[in-house]
Amino acid sequence: PFRDQVVNLQALPSEEADPEDTEEEPKLKYERLTNGVTEILQKDAASCMTVHDKFLALGTHFGKVYLLDIQGNVTQKFEISSVKINQISLDESGDHVGICSEDGKVVALHPQFSKSNNKQFVTGGNKLLLYERNWLNRWKTSVLHEGEGNITNVKWTANLIAWANNVGVKIYDICSKQRITNVLRDNTSLRPDMYPCSLCWKDNTTLIIGWGSSVKVCICVVKERDPTQMRDLPSRYVEIVSAFETEFCISGLAPLADQLVTLYYVKENSETRPRLDIIQPLAEGCEEISSDALTVRNFQENQCRDYRLEHSEGESLFYIISPKDIVVAKERDQDDHIDWLLEKKKYEEALMAAEISFKNIKRHDVQKIGMAYINHLVERGDYDAAARKCQKVLGKNMDLWENEVYRFKTIGQLKAISQYLPRGDLRLRPAIYEMILHEFLKTDYEGFATLIREWPGELYNNMAIVQAVNEHLKKDPTNSMLLTTLAELYTYDQRYDRALEIYLKLRHKDVYQLIHKHNLFSAIKDKIVLLMDFDKEKAVDMLLDNEDKISMDKVVEELKDRPELLHVYLHKLFKRDHHKGQKYHERQISLYAEFDRPNLLPFLRESMHCPLEKALEICQQRHFVEETVFLLSRMGNCRRALQMIMEELADVDKAIEFAKEQDDRELWEDLISYSIDKPPFITGLLNNIGTHVDPILLIHRIKEGMEIPNLRDSLVKILQDYNLQILLREGCKKILVADSLSLLQKMHRTQKRGVRVDGKQMFCLPVILDKISGQSSSYFVY
């Protein structure tokens, strides 16, 4: 609340601090209380102060009390005494103030003093006196304690009063009117007036005691008393839950959640500043959380008793009071945390912290932090990371986007930001994208092609980019990457014919996809040869699949000067349908003979529209014996076909196979006649003839004395074939006889079977008998 009225106070690390510790973020931030306080302390000196949620009450060495607002402005002034104000006590409402000067030592009001039944307060000098207002509206005085020296501090919470004297700390229960405990002072060598005891109630039952270098945390626990015990025993007892020694002398204590804030007086040399530490009490010892050395005015002249530490229970505010300075310490909020991260150049962590708690930060803006992070990355030369952050930080702010693009252009890093530019519903002006494309076109064809593929065509003026690419192609007309990119640009512009020309020229794999996707069949009617040169199989499949768009006659016309391509097309057409391209079968004979002889004979076998005379002429011209033999046999000239097999192929097995296929006795005679003077042929005939022709016809015609290879084996095979035939015939005969006998017996049984009839069926009897016997009946029954 007093951020604008006070001066920031730098918290410096202690002289003994480890250098690595300085990188730890501080837990508190500090501001000097100014305005009216500055003027007061120029003429006077602060001796004590009490903090309320609504105001501050400041006591001085000259016996004055000032009521201040939380900015340090004076609202009221009271001249109480001519000597130092020792203690100021407020009730919870802030409507009543108890003030005690040097002559009266210390004072504490009942926290509920405003209520009529709680008009009580205590004062401490050499006695602890309780003042109570009775029913006559007069003050009644009671001595609660005496005889242990001067009382230097007193604190009241709820029903418990704690005070410190030269011996130790006592606690009194105002309800039971009993003293609960006595916590002895540890270091008796320190003067109580120079090193006074610090008391602080954390809550209504927890008392924190700091004296010298010793800290104790005490809890007042209610006893569960046995009714048989003595009634005058205290109803409570105190349990010390934590006790530890500190390195320096304690000037003040305050609670911070489950931790403690301690103000230390450091007596090492005149230049040593007071310290404010946050510590974590433990059952045995403590753990230091943070430590700050404070530069307060005139700290060189101060003693331990000159410092006080007060806190506000409503907020985590801590007031360090010294004679010539008052410093306010408060917990650092998320804005302070971000300040520290930015100061340490931890921009990514700062941005993350701002994003997580954007509803709670007041001084910072997520986008500004993000811009600072981007600037830092640019300064560091990490341009890709900076560009990547633009996507997250700039978001939908198109003005910021354009500014960043121009900045990246200035530093020559347009390539870095290009892949992160908006390209969805929100987009920049076309000129921005064109500027980047022109930059890539000058230096990086590959990057330019990547952007053209990734960016939607509507981001920029397509024709302007096409013109720029064409200018570059004038210098390098065969550059395949530029040509491919130009084809893509033509595609975006729906100039598919131009794109198709480039793809065909480059033999690009996407050419067929382009044709199908955009139905470009009319555009390829005069480019069939180019398509076939690129990929025959794909081209033919496409043409055959789309015959309704590009006719078979058109394809044949286009390929007439490229017979090797025409053959591929017609061959696949024939494989799909033997009849569709029948008018081209005559042409196909020459094409098969020229480019694909292995498929000529299958074509001649399967085609029903092939002119045999033309085919025979071509095969004879090229001396294709197998094809000629097939054609001769198909045309009925089997004897000539067999002769070609015997004479030109000299293949007895093929000749025998041919004779078997034709199953003509005259062909067998011709085969025997041709083979009779060729021993190898005779061997072949002897091995295969036995099942088709009587081998005796061949054996009788063999000249005596002719040496026939493997004759013995051939004769054995003939006999084995004969025996096999005999066995087969006998087996067949047995099966035939058995089947005939079985059927005869079945017929006999059927004819012997009686049939029951009645009078109405008598005239049907001849018919029934006929059906049973399978014969006509001449018997009639009347």
Buried (B, 14 or more C-beta within 10 A) or exposed (E): EBEEBBEEBEBEBBEEBEEEEEEBBBBBBBBBBBBBBBEBBEEBBBBBBBBBEEBBBBBBBBBBBBBBBBBBBBEEEBEBBEBBBBBBBBBBEBEBBBBBBBEBBBBBBBBBBBEEEBBBBBBBBEBBBBBBBEEEEEEEEEEBBEEBEBBBBBBBBBBBBBBBBBBBBBBBBBEBEBBBBBBEBBEEEBEBEEBBBBBBBBEEBBBBBBBBBBBBBBBBEEEEEEEEEEEEEBEBBBEEEBBBEBEBBBBBBBBBEEBBBBBBBBEEEEEBBBBBBBBBBEEEEBEEBBBBBBBBBEBEEBEBBBBBBBBBBEEBBBBBBBBBBBBBBBBBBBBBBBBBBBEEEBBBBBBEBBEEBEEEBEEBEBBEBBBBBBEBBBEEEBBBBBBBBBBBBBBEEBEBBBEBBEBBBEEEBBBBBBBBBBBEEEBBBBEBBBBBBBBBBEEEBEBBBBBBEEBEBEBBBBEEBBEBBEEBBEEEEEBEEBBBBBBBBBBBBEBBBBBBBBBBBBEBEBBBEBBEEBEBBEBBBEBBBBBBBBBBEBBBBBBBEBBEBBEBEBBBEBBEEBBEBBBBBBBBBBEEEBEEBBEBBBBBBBBBBBBBBEBBBEBBEEBEEBEBEBBBBBBBEBEBBBBBBBBBBBBEBBBBBBBBBBEEBEBBEBBBEBBBEBEBEEBBBBBBEBBBEBBEBBBBBBBBBBEEBEBEEBBEEBEEEEEBEBBEEBBEBBEEBBEEEEEEEEEEEEEEEEEEEEEEEEEEEEEEEEEEEEEEEEEEBBEEBEEBEEEEBEEEEE
